[in-house]
Amino acid sequence: MPNRVHNFEEEDDFQVPEESSDNETEPPLNRPSFPELEMEIRESIETLGGTIIPKLNWSAPKDAAWISPSQNLSCTCFNEIALLFRSSDSLFHDLCNAYDSCVDKVSSRPQSFYLALRKWYPSLKPEMEFRCFVKSNELVGICQREVTTFYPVLLNEKDLIKGLIEEFFDDKIRFEFESENYTFDVYVTKERKVKLIDFNTWIVESRLSVLPGLKTAVPYDYLDVSSGSGWDQVLKIAEEEFQKENQMSDEVA
């Protein structure tokens, strides 16, 4: 990522627009510009077929997909990438607080940042993408990557998918990654082949291995229109789990 911001005032043909007398004391607005980066990104997007998914260091701006005109992470130009990045809390964490959960941290942010552009495949099915959790080089959990949607097909194929991913982990990944604790994402094709998508760190914020940033919220309007019994049970169980975690935390301390 470039460290130098292009200054329009350095251009030979740059002129400060005339303002009214009320604004004569205000300094001119200098908008940041990265012409070299924009050109490189434009060329990379063309090489990758015209549509890409952006990622910065560890995280993609998945929490900002709602603001994109396409309602997903596909981008065709620099401005669309910038819009997603500016709207993402996940990337803000990477930029400012990436190492806050590390016991041996010497800073809160990486020394350098990397922008990764990946080819966009619109035919991929979100229900076939999975996140896998590895603890002490053991595959301890598999879940669907898109956690906001229920996919009935997974009920019938969960055992088959679980076996395919476990076999892939044993043959291709176990003991090959530098860390003993990490996560990785895979995609299961219609031919029942497992494709590796990405690796990521397993960040824990306490001795109870609570994943930071993982929140489950129920909109108030849902509560207002519900009959009460279903949401009452959800909130009751959530409160019981919360109290149980607090009790365990006190015992560990």
N, C-alpha and C positions, 0 to 999 in steps of 0.2 A: 504494500500500500504506500502511496507517495506521501512524503513528509512535507513537501513544499506546496503551498497554496498559490495558484496562479493569480496574479494581481492585474486587473484590467488596466490600471494606470500605467503599466509598463508598455502597453501598446502605443505605437506611434499615432494612430488615428483615434485614440481615446479622448472623448470630450465629456466634461461634466455637464449634465443637462441644466438648463437655466431653471431656477426655482423662483417662487414668489418671494417678496421681501420678507415675509414672515418666517421663511425657512433659511434665510441667508446665513444664520449662525450655526445651522446644523451641518455636521460633516457629511460628505457624500457616502452613500451606502455601498460598501464593497462586498459583493457577493462572492463566495468561494467558488473557484473553478478549477477543474482538473482535466485539462485538455488531453494530456498524454494518456492518462488513465482511461478516459472516455474512448479514445481511439483504440487502445488495446482491447478494451471490453467489446467494442463494436466488432472488431476483427475476430475476436474469440467467439462471439455469438454467431457470426456468419459461418465460422468453421464448424460449429456444433449444430448447424441446421436451422438457425434462426430463432430458436426458443431454448431457454436454459432455466436451471434452478440455481440460485446463488446461495453461497454459504460462507461464513466468516469464521476462521479457525475451527471451533468445535460445533457451533450451532448454526442452524438455518433459521430464518425469520418466520417460522411456522405460525407463531402467535399473531403475526401481522397479515395473514392471508386475507382476512376480512376486508382490509382496506384496498386490496388490489382489484382492478376492474374485472379480472378473470376469476376472482374469489379463490385463487390458489397461488402457488409460488412461481408459476411460469412467468418469465420476463423476456422481453424482446429488445430492450434498450436500457441504457444507463439510468435514465430517469425512473423507470419502474423498479430497478434494483435499489436506487437511493430511497424511494418511497417506502419500500418494505423495510429497509435497514433503519430508517428514522423512526419507524412505528413499532419496532420490535423490542420488547423487554428482555427477551432471551439474548439478543445481541448486546444490549446495554449491560447485561450481567457479564458477558464475555469481555467487554471492553473495560469495565471498571471494577468488577468484583470476581474475576475468574478464579482467583486462588484463595478466596476468603475461607473456604472450607478445608484448606490444607493445613495440617498441624505444623509443617515445616516451611510455610510460606515466607518469602522474603519481600514480596510485593503483592499488590492486589490485582495486577494486570500483567499480561505477557509483554515482553520487550518488543515484539513485532507482531503484526497481524497479516493474515493471508486471506485473499479473496479467491474462493474456488467456484468455478462455473461448471455445471454438469448438464449434459444433454437432457432435454425434457422429453419424456415418453408418455404421451397422453393415453396410451392404451393400457397402462399399468392399472391393476385393480387395487384399491386401497385395502381391501379386506385380506389381500394376500401378502401384505407387508407386516413384518413382526419385529419386535424388539426383544432381545435376549440378554439375560443378566448372568454374568459369570462372577462367582465368588470363590477365591482360593483355587482358581483353575477348574471349578466345577460349574456346570450349567445348572443354575438353581431356579430359573424362571423364564417363561416365554409368554408374551402378551401381544395382542394386536397393536400395531403402531398407531392406528387411528382409533383413539379411545372414546370419541364422542358419538360413535355410531354403532348400533347393534347389527351384526351380520349373521342371519340365520344359517348360512352355509357352513359357518365355522363349527356349529354344534355337531354336524354330521361328520366333519372331516378333521376335528381337532386331534384325534389320536393318530391319524395318518400324518398330519402336519407335524405333530410333536416328534414322531419317529424320524421323519425326514430331516428335521432341524438338528436333532440329537446326533444322527449319523454324520451330518455335515460338520457339526462342531468337533466330533471325535476325529474325523479324518482330515479336516482342513485347518482348524483354528486352535484347538487345545495345545497349549505350550508354545504356540507360535507368536503370541502377542507378548510385548515386553512386560506388561503389568499382569498381576494375578487377579485383579478385580477390575472389571470393565463391562461395558455393554457393546453389543453389536446389532446392526439391523440387517435383515435378510428379506428376500422376496422369493416366494414359491411360484414358479411358473405353471402354466396349464399342463406342461409335460412332466410335472412333479420334480423339477430340478430346483435346487436352492441356490440363489445368487446372493453373494455378499454385497451389501450396499455401503455400509459405513461402520466405523468403530467410534466409540465415545468413552469418556471416563465415567467411572461410577463414583459420584460425589456424595459423600455422607456428611451430614452436619452435626451429628451427635453419635454417641455410642450405641444408640438404638437403631442406627442405620436408616434414619428417616431421610428420604430424598428431598432436597430443598426445591422450592419452586413448584412442587406438586400440590395443586389445590383442587378441591371439588366444591363448587358453589351451586346452590339452587336459587334461581331468580325468585325474587319476592312475588312477582306476578303469577308464577307457577303455584306458589303457596296459597295465594289469594283465591284462585279458581279451583283448587283441588278440594276433594271431599273431606280430606283430613286424615283418613286412616292410613293411606299409603305413605304420605310424607311424614306423618307422626312417627311411623315405625322407622323410617330412614333417619330422622333426626334423633330418635331415641337411641338407635344403635350407634350412631356417630358420637353422641354424647357419652355412651358407655365406653366406646373405644378410646375416646379422648381422656376420660378419667383413668382408664386402665394404663394408658401410656404415661400419664403423669405419675401414677403410683409406681410403675416400673422405673421411671427416671429417678424418683426419690430413693428407691431401694438401691439402685446402682451407685448413686452419689454417696 
